[in-house]
């Protein structure tokens, strides 16, 4: 049981980190930081950055949820993540 609880805690920490990164990328994008600079600073691909920013816009109700976002949320819900 301890191993399970540790695994659950690790997933939560990773999820929290992703949300923090997405929020920071969103704010940087709003401040006018170029994506090429974000790629250089983070090591993420442009597509990964674009998706993280898009997801953050959806969470903040700036844009409507996309089919990709809805499918990902459904997958996470099914897996219990």
C-alpha positions as CSV (number, residue, x, y, z in Angstrom):
1,X,0.0,0.0,0.0
2,X,2.9,2.4,0.7
3,X,4.2,2.0,-2.8
4,X,0.7,2.8,-4.2
5,X,0.4,5.9,-2.1
6,X,3.9,7.1,-3.1
7,X,3.0,6.6,-6.8
8,X,-0.2,8.6,-6.4
9,X,1.7,11.4,-4.6
10,X,4.3,11.4,-7.4
11,X,1.6,11.7,-10.1
12,X,0.0,14.6,-8.2
13,X,3.3,16.3,-8.0
14,X,4.0,15.9,-11.7
15,X,0.5,17.2,-12.5
16,X,1.0,20.2,-10.3
17,X,4.3,20.9,-12.0
18,X,2.8,20.7,-15.4
19,X,0.0,23.2,-14.4
20,X,2.6,25.6,-13.0
21,X,4.7,25.4,-16.2
22,X,1.6,25.9,-18.3
23,X,0.6,28.9,-16.3
24,X,4.1,30.4,-16.6
25,X,4.3,29.8,-20.3
26,X,0.9,31.4,-20.7
27,X,2.0,34.5,-18.8
28,X,5.3,34.6,-20.8
29,X,3.3,34.4,-24.0
30,X,1.0,37.2,-22.9
31,X,4.0,39.3,-22.1
32,X,5.2,38.9,-25.6
33,X,8.1,36.4,-25.1
34,X,8.7,34.7,-28.5
35,X,8.1,31.0,-28.7
36,X,11.6,30.5,-30.1
37,X,13.0,32.0,-26.8
38,X,10.7,29.8,-24.8
39,X,12.0,26.7,-26.7
40,X,15.6,27.8,-26.0
41,X,14.9,28.4,-22.3
42,X,12.8,25.3,-21.6
43,X,14.0,22.7,-24.0
44,X,10.3,21.9,-24.9
45,X,9.3,21.7,-28.5
46,X,7.2,24.5,-30.1
47,X,4.3,22.1,-30.3
48,X,4.5,21.2,-26.6
49,X,4.6,24.8,-25.6
50,X,1.7,25.6,-27.9
51,X,-0.4,22.8,-26.3
52,X,0.5,23.8,-22.8
53,X,-0.5,27.4,-23.5
54,X,-3.7,26.3,-25.3
55,X,-4.6,24.1,-22.3
56,X,-4.0,27.0,-19.9
57,X,-6.2,29.3,-22.1
58,X,-9.0,26.7,-21.8
59,X,-8.6,26.4,-18.0
60,X,-8.8,30.2,-17.8
61,X,-11.9,30.3,-20.1
62,X,-10.1,32.4,-22.7
63,X,-11.0,29.9,-25.4
64,X,-13.4,27.0,-25.8
65,X,-12.1,23.5,-25.1
66,X,-10.7,21.8,-28.2
67,X,-11.4,18.2,-29.3
68,X,-7.8,17.3,-28.3
69,X,-8.3,18.8,-24.8
70,X,-11.6,17.1,-24.3
71,X,-10.3,13.7,-25.5
72,X,-7.3,14.0,-23.2
73,X,-9.5,14.9,-20.2
74,X,-11.7,11.9,-20.9
75,X,-8.7,9.7,-21.1
76,X,-7.4,11.0,-17.8
77,X,-10.8,10.5,-16.2
78,X,-11.0,6.9,-17.4
79,X,-7.5,6.2,-16.1
80,X,-8.2,7.8,-12.7
81,X,-5.4,10.4,-13.1
